[in-house]
Each structure stands twice: as structure tokens, then as C-alpha cells.
């Protein structure tokens, strides 16, 4: 175990196979919605989650107790497709198939003002800006709208997509907005003047887009069952995609430290991925035989929430499996470094042997590399 810190017991166990990244089961399964759960989001306090459903309602759940603590919030006339929580945890925005957006006061459980009306198609995605002053929405009408979250006024309408917009997300500094569409593109816009800054071509329809915490990358989930990473400055693809799902990925979430992402898919699973290696973390988290429409990660990165077609909300504790994966990644890095060093030493040995033969063909065969080179030279001269 040379090269592995003696105190790194988890890493040693991972290498020896004493830790198995096995099948996780939900820590809690919540029932309350009467239709498919399409949207979910964690409050920053980590103690509550909000969900939106085909039953036209939103509900707030206590994470520790597994109980309903808010709602049902009733106001939409159709399926709730998206939810977002303001940075101060005081408001919730929801968008639905009724083509409206509602901003709710968490404390009073009432609408802050009348529903926001502008879109002429389903509202697929809503997102607060980092300072909470603006709200973005994406719709089946092919447009993105930026709203004043404090007054409900329309600030700008972004036209450019040629098909349904499924995802909108502000950059960490709030200066840019990314939108993902079934037209197979990701567009990056300036939030100051609504200028299109960048367009990224995707292999298939884009379902979900997120920024890395440093704003340098975008990650996108697609109908082609992959997650791709992009340079947010020039749109170039970064390394290989995350591959493992077998059907459309509906939802994508990234941890606050940017170390891992979570994906929810029509293949009935939620999966975790290492953002650096692109490798899957542990086994898939299974939702029996139903499609999984949404996933969200707690602020401290230890808990997931996912919602599915059967109207169930599942919580997953992922702290241990992430620690185990990090231990295995450290071991993998040590082994790769050792192999690289071994190859480097072999190349150095071969160079030295060749040099010896070049300056003295009858130099004693002091190593196997020299002997091999001498034999090859002998047969070439026959």
C-alpha cells in the first residue's frame, strides 16, 4: 500500500474490496400528491423540500420528520412543471401547464401577486436570479421571459429557440442566463441587454441545464440519455459525457461544491456522477418501475430528493456512498500514478539501453532491455 496515507483507512478498505458501493434504498418515501411529481427543490436550510405535481398543487415537506408542513398550495389550473425557491427561502415560484407563473409567500402560503401571464405554452422551467430580484421562465412557446420578481413586471423576452424551452438557469454571478431546448441547442444570454452571447449545438433535445458553481462550465442533460459538459465561454465540449442511463434524462442537479451531479431519468433511476472523472458514483437509485421526473440536492450535499410518475417523493442519504467513492477515486489516482511512473521508468531504461548500444555495440548486456535491442539488431543484420 505504498503511496497511500496510513491514516486513510477508508481508502485502504475500498482498495481491498471491504467497502462495496451497493444498492441504496430510500431513507423515506412520502405520499401525498395524487399525480406525478414533476418538480422538486431544497430550501437552503436543508430541512424542507418543495414539490410540484400533476395534481395542480405544490407541497412543502419536512425532511427529518417526513411529514407535510406546507400546502397543498392551490392556484394552478393544471400540472405544475417547475418550482424554484428564492435565495432567502421566503418565496417559491412555480410554473405550469396553465401557461402561468405564480410566486408564493412561504410564510403565509399565499400568492404574492396575481399569476404572471405572458407565455402561450406550458411553462417548463422557472429560476430565481442569485440576488432574488429577477425570475426567468422557459416555455413550450419557444421563448424565455425575464421578470421582475418583486413586481411581476416583464423585463425582457428572449426569442431565438425554434422548439420548446425546457430549462432556464442564471449564472452564479447573475450576468448570464442559459436556456436549453428540444431544438437541440443551449443558448447563453446577457441578462443586462438580452443579447445572445453563445449557442451550443447538442446531439439531441436538451431537457435540463445547470452552471458549475464557478460559472466556467455548463452541464446539460438530454433525450439521448447523456450528460455533457461545456466551456461556458466558447461552447466547446469538455472531455467525455456521463454515460449510463438508458432513456431520456429529465432532470439534472449539481452540488454546491460542484463535485457531483445527480440525474433523473425515464429509465426509472436516479444516478450520481463525479464531475471530474465523469464516472458514475455507486449503483443507480431505483424507483421500481416508474419514470423519475425530478431530482434535487440538499445544500450540504448529503441528501437527494426525487419525484416520479407514481406521485411518490423519495429521499436518499448519499453521504456515505460519496465518501466511499472519493476513497476509491484516491486509490485509483494512486494506481494510475504508479502505472504512469512504471511506464516512464521503462521508457527511460529503453533509452539508456539504446544509447549504450549506439556508442558501444559490444557493451555488456546489463539489463533485459539492452539484451532485447541487441538481439533485434543482430537479426536485422542477417
SULRALIN-V672643 format. One record per residue. PHI is phi as a letter, one per 40 degrees, with the letter a starting at -180 (NA if undefined). D_FIRST is the distance of its C-alpha to the first C-alpha in Angstrom with 2 decimals. Layout:
phi->PHI d_first->D_FIRST
phi->PHI d_first->D_FIRST
This chain:
phi->NA d_first->0.00
phi->c d_first->3.80
phi->g d_first->6.31
phi->b d_first->5.76
phi->d d_first->8.52
phi->c d_first->8.54
phi->c d_first->11.69
phi->c d_first->10.73
phi->c d_first->11.23
phi->c d_first->12.89
phi->c d_first->10.19
phi->c d_first->7.78
phi->c d_first->11.07
phi->c d_first->12.05
phi->c d_first->9.34
phi->c d_first->10.14
phi->g d_first->13.75
phi->c d_first->14.86
phi->b d_first->16.45
phi->b d_first->19.11
phi->c d_first->21.06
phi->c d_first->24.23
phi->c d_first->27.92
phi->c d_first->29.23
phi->b d_first->32.76
phi->c d_first->35.10
phi->c d_first->35.33
phi->a d_first->39.03
phi->b d_first->41.64
phi->b d_first->44.81
phi->b d_first->48.21
phi->a d_first->51.16
phi->c d_first->51.75
phi->b d_first->54.10
phi->a d_first->52.94
phi->d d_first->49.82
phi->c d_first->47.57
phi->c d_first->47.36
phi->a d_first->45.98
phi->a d_first->43.75
phi->a d_first->42.64
phi->c d_first->40.97
phi->c d_first->42.80
phi->c d_first->40.87
phi->c d_first->41.12
phi->g d_first->38.75
phi->b d_first->41.11
phi->b d_first->43.38
phi->b d_first->43.44
phi->b d_first->46.47
phi->b d_first->47.10
phi->b d_first->49.85
phi->b d_first->51.34
phi->c d_first->53.76
phi->c d_first->55.89
phi->g d_first->56.97
phi->b d_first->55.32
phi->b d_first->52.50
phi->a d_first->50.88
phi->b d_first->48.69
phi->b d_first->46.20
phi->c d_first->44.60
phi->c d_first->40.84
phi->c d_first->40.30
phi->c d_first->43.42
phi->g d_first->43.55
phi->b d_first->47.24
phi->c d_first->49.72
phi->b d_first->50.66
phi->a d_first->52.59
phi->h d_first->54.90
phi->c d_first->55.74
phi->c d_first->56.67
phi->b d_first->59.56
phi->a d_first->61.10
phi->c d_first->59.87
phi->c d_first->62.15
phi->a d_first->59.42
phi->d d_first->55.69
phi->c d_first->53.43
phi->c d_first->50.96
phi->a d_first->49.16
phi->b d_first->48.53
phi->a d_first->47.32
phi->b d_first->47.11
phi->c d_first->48.36
phi->d d_first->46.00
phi->c d_first->47.83
phi->g d_first->47.51
phi->c d_first->51.31
phi->b d_first->52.28
phi->b d_first->51.32
phi->b d_first->52.43
phi->b d_first->52.92
phi->b d_first->54.11
phi->a d_first->55.61
phi->c d_first->57.58
phi->c d_first->60.78
phi->g d_first->60.12
phi->b d_first->59.93
phi->b d_first->57.49
phi->b d_first->57.78
phi->b d_first->56.42
phi->b d_first->56.19
phi->c d_first->56.23
phi->c d_first->53.44
phi->c d_first->55.34
phi->c d_first->58.72
phi->g d_first->57.42
phi->b d_first->60.26
phi->c d_first->60.56
phi->c d_first->60.56
phi->a d_first->63.25
phi->d d_first->64.63
phi->d d_first->62.30
phi->c d_first->61.53
phi->b d_first->63.36
phi->a d_first->62.97
phi->c d_first->60.89
phi->b d_first->62.75
phi->a d_first->59.83
phi->d d_first->57.03
phi->c d_first->54.87
phi->c d_first->51.36
phi->a d_first->49.42
phi->b d_first->49.99
phi->a d_first->47.97
phi->c d_first->48.70
phi->c d_first->48.22
phi->d d_first->45.77
phi->c d_first->48.76
phi->g d_first->50.35
phi->c d_first->53.63
phi->b d_first->53.48
phi->b d_first->52.75
phi->b d_first->52.07
phi->b d_first->52.91
phi->b d_first->52.52
phi->a d_first->54.89
phi->c d_first->56.08
phi->c d_first->58.93
phi->g d_first->56.57
phi->b d_first->56.77
phi->b d_first->54.70
phi->b d_first->56.57
phi->b d_first->55.66
phi->b d_first->57.44
phi->c d_first->58.21
phi->c d_first->56.35
phi->c d_first->58.70
phi->b d_first->61.98
phi->g d_first->61.22
phi->c d_first->62.79
phi->c d_first->61.65
phi->c d_first->60.20
phi->a d_first->59.54
phi->b d_first->59.30
phi->b d_first->56.88
phi->b d_first->58.16
phi->i d_first->56.34
phi->c d_first->54.50
phi->b d_first->56.26
phi->a d_first->54.91
phi->d d_first->53.61
phi->c d_first->51.36
phi->c d_first->48.61
phi->a d_first->46.52
phi->b d_first->47.20
phi->a d_first->44.85
phi->c d_first->45.41
phi->c d_first->43.03
phi->d d_first->41.35
phi->c d_first->44.01
phi->g d_first->46.80
phi->c d_first->48.21
phi->b d_first->47.38
phi->b d_first->47.64
phi->b d_first->45.89
phi->b d_first->47.54
phi->b d_first->46.35
phi->b d_first->48.91
phi->c d_first->49.60
phi->c d_first->51.16
phi->g d_first->47.62
phi->b d_first->47.36
phi->b d_first->45.79
phi->b d_first->48.16
phi->b d_first->47.44
phi->b d_first->50.49
phi->c d_first->51.55
phi->c d_first->52.46
phi->c d_first->55.03
phi->b d_first->57.26
phi->g d_first->56.00
phi->c d_first->55.30
phi->c d_first->53.03
phi->c d_first->50.26
phi->a d_first->48.01
phi->b d_first->47.98
phi->b d_first->44.94
phi->c d_first->45.60
phi->b d_first->43.59
phi->c d_first->43.44
phi->a d_first->44.92
phi->d d_first->46.42
phi->c d_first->44.44
phi->c d_first->44.16
phi->a d_first->42.07
phi->b d_first->40.98
phi->b d_first->38.93
phi->c d_first->38.14
phi->c d_first->34.78
phi->d d_first->35.05
phi->c d_first->35.41
phi->g d_first->38.11
phi->c d_first->36.58
phi->b d_first->35.94
phi->b d_first->37.68
phi->b d_first->36.20
phi->b d_first->38.61
phi->b d_first->38.77
phi->b d_first->41.16
phi->c d_first->43.23
phi->c d_first->41.05
phi->g d_first->38.21
phi->b d_first->35.91
phi->b d_first->34.85
phi->b d_first->35.21
phi->b d_first->34.42
phi->b d_first->37.00
phi->c d_first->37.57
phi->c d_first->40.27
phi->c d_first->41.99
phi->b d_first->42.66
phi->g d_first->41.79
phi->c d_first->39.29
phi->c d_first->36.66
phi->b d_first->33.09
phi->f d_first->30.46
phi->c d_first->30.48
phi->c d_first->31.93
phi->c d_first->30.40
phi->b d_first->31.38
phi->i d_first->31.36
phi->c d_first->34.63
phi->b d_first->37.43
phi->a d_first->40.41
phi->d d_first->41.74
phi->c d_first->39.65
phi->c d_first->42.14
phi->a d_first->40.22
phi->b d_first->37.39
phi->b d_first->36.02
phi->b d_first->33.51
phi->c d_first->31.70
phi->c d_first->33.04
phi->c d_first->29.87
phi->g d_first->29.90
phi->c d_first->26.33
phi->a d_first->27.50
phi->b d_first->30.72
phi->b d_first->32.35
phi->b d_first->34.83
phi->b d_first->37.59
phi->b d_first->39.09
phi->c d_first->41.94
phi->c d_first->39.44
phi->g d_first->39.41
phi->b d_first->35.93
phi->b d_first->34.25
phi->b d_first->30.94
phi->b d_first->28.42
phi->b d_first->26.98
phi->c d_first->24.55
phi->c d_first->26.95
phi->c d_first->24.60
phi->c d_first->22.90
phi->g d_first->25.96
phi->c d_first->23.82
phi->c d_first->25.17
phi->c d_first->23.60
phi->g d_first->23.58
phi->c d_first->26.62
phi->c d_first->30.18
phi->c d_first->32.19
phi->c d_first->35.23
phi->b d_first->38.87
phi->f d_first->40.28
phi->b d_first->42.75
phi->b d_first->44.01
phi->c d_first->43.42
phi->b d_first->41.45
phi->c d_first->43.40
phi->a d_first->41.62
phi->a d_first->38.40
phi->a d_first->37.76
phi->b d_first->34.86
phi->c d_first->35.36
phi->c d_first->35.32
phi->c d_first->32.15
phi->g d_first->30.37
phi->b d_first->29.71
phi->b d_first->32.60
phi->b d_first->34.29
phi->b d_first->37.86
phi->b d_first->39.27
phi->b d_first->42.77
phi->b d_first->44.14
phi->c d_first->47.30
phi->c d_first->47.89
phi->g d_first->48.50
phi->c d_first->45.41
phi->b d_first->43.11
phi->b d_first->39.52
phi->b d_first->37.01
phi->b d_first->33.26
phi->c d_first->30.65
phi->b d_first->27.66
phi->d d_first->25.74
phi->c d_first->23.10
phi->c d_first->22.65
phi->c d_first->22.31
phi->c d_first->19.63
phi->c d_first->17.67
phi->c d_first->18.31
phi->c d_first->17.22
phi->c d_first->13.82
phi->c d_first->13.55
phi->c d_first->15.03
phi->c d_first->12.44
phi->c d_first->9.70
phi->c d_first->12.38
phi->c d_first->13.09
phi->c d_first->9.71
phi->c d_first->10.04
phi->c d_first->13.69
phi->c d_first->13.31
phi->c d_first->11.25
phi->c d_first->14.04
phi->c d_first->16.65
phi->c d_first->15.67
phi->c d_first->15.75
phi->c d_first->19.15
phi->c d_first->20.34
phi->c d_first->19.72
phi->c d_first->21.59
phi->c d_first->24.39
phi->c d_first->24.72
phi->c d_first->24.93
phi->c d_first->27.57
phi->c d_first->29.54
phi->c d_first->29.64
phi->c d_first->30.78
phi->c d_first->33.44
phi->c d_first->34.63
phi->c d_first->35.06
phi->c d_first->37.10
phi->c d_first->39.15
phi->c d_first->40.31
phi->a d_first->40.53
phi->d d_first->40.75
phi->b d_first->40.78
phi->c d_first->37.68
phi->d d_first->35.74
phi->c d_first->33.03
phi->c d_first->30.11
phi->a d_first->27.47
phi->c d_first->27.42
phi->c d_first->27.95
phi->c d_first->31.07
phi->c d_first->32.34
phi->c d_first->31.99
phi->c d_first->33.85
phi->c d_first->36.53
phi->c d_first->37.10
phi->c d_first->37.54
phi->c d_first->40.00
phi->c d_first->41.90
phi->c d_first->42.48
phi->c d_first->43.48
phi->c d_first->46.20
phi->c d_first->47.65
